[in-house]
Every structure is written in structure tokens, then in C-alpha cells.
Amino acid sequence: MPSLCIIIPAFNEAGVIAATLARIPAAIDGADQVVIAVVDDGSSDATAEIVRGCGDPRVVLMRHLANRGLGGALGTGLAYAKLHGFDYAITYDADGQHAPEDIAVVLGPLAAGTADAVIGSRMLSGEGMPFRRTLGNWGLSFITSLMFGLHSTDSQSGLRGFSRRAIEGITLRTDRMEVSSEFIKQIHDLRLRYAEVPIRAIYTDYSLAKGQRSVNVVSILLRLLVHALMEK
């Protein structure tokens, strides 16, 4: 009876979180039991109240009293998945950027037993991603691959999947946006079996405003460098 934990980090997502949760399929190929773990990362709006009132019995809400950042929220979600012994975990953005049918696409290699870590790559499909985002993502993915020794076409993707082995082994140390590159490092360091699958990106004015901006690339790289030096 394979179990899946879908981890959704959410910070001030009151405008979209209900629609995002409603779009998650009632049944997902490869998983008999599904829990949707929403991590409210210190939101100052009605995100938590909307999640509580969504009416989906699969939804579990966790709250940070203060904003810790994307890495902090994902770390809390993975700790929950580890504590409760889930077979698989998938991270999923709250802003409506992901196509819900791609959850099963990412889960596929995990359920087949051919991978321990899967990244849904928007670059493989090339569908729906604005040129500016494509360029910034390519640059971060290229540098991440050089720094951490594992090639990824879309290191910054928010749609990722992990087996129980990966859930038990990964320990996130970064709190902010650089966590996406840290996943690549840990996949490499833990020698997890890795795969990429093509996914579709759904960009709206809202998701473009909320997502990673090109101006953040330099600060992300600097924080990655600091973390890399501290581990030497």
C-alpha cells in the first residue's frame, strides 16, 4: 500500500491556495494513500484559515510562527514525511505553476523503483516557460551542476520526488531559495539514483510575481558559495 506525501510550502498564498489544493487529483497512479502536507511559512494573510477550510480530508496543515523561507518550509515537510514513514514524497509549489497531472509523471520512476530522486524539468518540455526565466534557470542549473557534480537541466524546479531512502537521507541545511541547488548536492552526496522527467510550467502574472526573479540569482549563488566553503 504505497503512501505519498505531497509537500506544499506556502507563504501568503491566500489568493491561490484553495485552487491549488482543489486541482490535486483525487487518485494518483502509484500511490494508494495520499497526504497533502501544507507548510504555512509564517503567512500574515489568511493562508492557514483557507487551508483548514478546504474540505479535503487528505490535507494536513503545519505552521511556522515566523517566516523561515522556502528551504525551511521544505525541511519541515520532509521531516513530517520521514516521521510518518511515507514511501514517497513530492514537493509541489503553492502558486499554481505546476500541472497537477505531472504529480503522477514525477512519481512514475519512484514507483517503478528506478530512481530515488526525480526532478520534473520544465526545460525538457520547453512548454510555458518565459525566456527570461529560461535563461536565469539555465544559468543557475549550469553553475549548480559545476559546483556539486550532478547534471540537472532544471535544478530550480519546485516539482521533485523522493523515495523513502531519499526522505530518510536528505537533511536540508539552507533556509532560502538556494535549497533547490542544495537538493542537487545532497542527491549527489548520498549517491541517490537520479532521473529527470519533462513537466509543463503554468505561468501567470501571479506566479511570475511570486517566483524566483532573475535579480535573485546572484544572491543565491553567493549563499551557495558560502555554504560550500563552510563545509570544507
Disulfide bonds with the S-S distance in Angstrom:
none
